Amino acid sequence: MSNSLVIIPTYNERENVQLMAHAVLALEESFNILFVDDNSPDGTAEIISGIMETYPNRIFMINRAGKLGLGTAYIAGFKWALAKDYAFIFEMDCDFSHDPADLIRLKKACVDGAALAIGSRYCKGGKIENWPFSRWLLSYFANLYVRLVLWIRVHDSTAGFKCYTNQALKSINLDIIHFKGYAFQICMKYAVRKHQHPITEVPITFKDRVYGESKMSTGIFKEALLGVWKMRTMKL
């Protein structure tokens, strides 16, 4: 059994799930995958079920009743992973904006001593491809805002490509984290930092999705904008 689990939330990702599963399983190091599907109307869960039959001990799925949000999907995945005692637990998008090959570098950073390794667009060496300048500007200043409010020394606080150690996740009170979008990503990094676990940023090249539709919304940005102030008082 692999000691590494990649958690991938899905909602209408039928074009990507099979390609992503094969890309991860083809890596030189062994990673298992847990898909968390929010009752995708496009049949994503049915495709995952077919992949599970081919790889019964490598691919797993949590089926949820509806579209409940990215953050709650990861919380469900974290609890599943901790119950199975995985040593290294990853967050990753299904749309290939995150390169599966970088899983190996993120894991190595945790093996070398980090409790959280972040696939970072904004640390030295990090890049973004295929984003309009306006979106890059919004993302960059959002991260600056987070650093000013939370005093967290992370360049890419909204990043969704990460590796946690088992110990780091166990130390966090997951039951009180109810954020759904970027606020969830920020809160998890803030929680790791509050528990004084070491964090490192690994430079990646982030590429905008090729297939499917972006889950971006005004509500997600509003939640993050206001949520960072709430995080300062949360008992994480």
N, C-alpha and C positions, 0 to 999 in steps of 0.2 A: 504493500500500500504506500502511495506517495504521502509525504509529510506536508505537502503544499496544496492548498485549495484556492482556486481562482473563482471568486464570486462574480457572476455577470447577470445583472438585472436585465430583463427583456420586456419590451412592449412593442409589438408590431416590428419584429426584427427577422422575419422569415427569410429575407435575402442574405442575412449575415450569419445566422446561428451555426449552420453546417460548416461554412468556411472557417468561422472562428474556432469551432471545436477541433477541426482537423489541423489548423495552424498551431494551436496550443499543444495538442497531443503529439505533434511531429517534432517538438523541441527536443534537444539533447537531454535536458533534465526532465524529470517526471513531475507533471502537474495534473491534478484532478480538477474538474470543473463542476461548479454548482450554478445552474441557471435558476433565477428567481423570476418566474413569469407572472405578470399581472393580468391573466385572462385575456391575452392578446386576441383580438377579433380576426386577425389575419392568419391564424393557424400556426403561430410560432411554437406553441406547446406541443402540437402534434408532430412537428418536425423534430423537436428535441426528444420526444418519446422514441422516435425512430432511431436517433443517434444513440440513445441509452441502450437500446437492444443490441447495437453493434459493439458498444463499449460499456458493458454492465457494471464494471468496477471502477470506471474512470469518470463517467458523466452522470450527474444527478440533477434533480429538479425539485423545486418547491413551486406548487401551483397555488396562486392566491386568487381571491374571489373577484378582484377588480383592480383598477388603476389606483393604487394606494400611495404612490410616490417612491422616488429613488431611495430616500433615506430609510424608510421603513423596510424596503426590500433588503437593503444591506444589513440592517439590524437583524432581520430574520435569518439572513445568511450567516452573520457572525455567530449567532446563538447555535445554529446548526453545526458550524465548524468547530466551535468550542466543545460542544457535546461529543463530537467525534475526535477531539483532542489533536487537531491539526497543529503543527508547529508554526507554519507560515501561512498567513491568510491574506489574500489579495483582493483589491477592488479593481475592476476593469470594465470599460465600455465594450459593447458588442459591435460597434460600428467601424472598427479598425482605425479610429482616431488614435488609439493606443496600439503600438506595435507589439504583438505577442512576444517577439524575440527579446524585448526589454524586461520581460518577467525574470529572466535569468540574472540580469544586472541588479534588479530590485531585491531579489532574494539574497544575492551575494552581499549587498549592503547590510542586510539584517544579520546574515551569518557572521559578518565582520564586526557586529556590535550595535547596530542601530535597532531601536525598538519599532521605528516607523521609517520606511524608505519611501520617499515621494518622487514619482516621475514628474519632474519639474520642467515647465516651459520657460520659466523666467530666471532660473539660476544660470551661471556661466555655462555656455554650451547648449542650453535649451533653445528650441526653435518652434515656430508655428508656421504651418503651410496652409494656403488656401483660405485664409480668413480675410474679410474686408478690414480695412484700417479702422473703421469705426468700432467693430467688435473687439479688435485687439486693444484699442484705447480704453474701452469700457472695462474689459477684463483687467488690464494693467492697473487702472486707477482703483478698481474694486479691491485688488490685492493690497494696494498701498493703504487704502482706507482701513482694511482689516488689521494691518500691522500697527496703525496708529491707535486704533480703539483697543485692541487686545494685547498689544505689546508682545506679539508673537514673532519670533525671528524666523519666518518662513517666507520665501519669495513667492511661492505659488500656493497660497492657502486655499484656493478653490479647486485645486487639482483633484481628479477622480481616479488616478492611476497610482495605486499604493500597495505596499506590503507591510503588514503588521506582524509582530511576533505574537504568539499565543499569550505570553505574559502581559504584553501591553494591552490587549483587548480585555483580558480578564480583570484588569485594574479599573476599567471604566464602567460607570453606572449606565449601561446601555438602555435601561428601562425609562430613563427620563429624557432621552433624546428623541424628539418627535419632529424635527425638521425634515423637509422633503427634498430640497434641491441643493444649491450651493451652500446654504447655511449649514446643512448636514456635514458637508465636506470640511467646512471651516471648523465646526464644533468638534469633530473627531480629532483634528490636529491640535486644537486648543486643549482638549482633554488629555491627550498624550503628553503635551507640554506641562500641563498642571500637575501631572503625576511625576514629572521630572524624568521622564524616559528620554533617551537620546533620539533625536530626529536628524535624518540626513536627506538631502535633495540630490537626486540622480538626474542629470540632464537628459531630456528626451526630445524628439521631434514630434510634435502634435500635428496630426493631419485631419482636416475636416472630413466628415463622413461622406462616403460615396453613394451608399444605398440607404433607403429609408428616410424618414423625416426627423429633423431635430426636435428635441423635447423642450427647447428653450421657451420661456414665457416671461411676461412682465412680473407675474406673481412670484416666480422664482427669485428674481432680482430684489423684489420688495422684501421677501422673507429674509434674504441675506442682509439687506441694508439695516433692517430693524433687529434681526436676530442676534447680531454680534453684541449688542448692548445687553440682551437677555443672558447671553452666555456668561457674562462676567459674574453673574449672581448664582449660576447653576452649580449644584454640588455634583460635579462630574466624577 
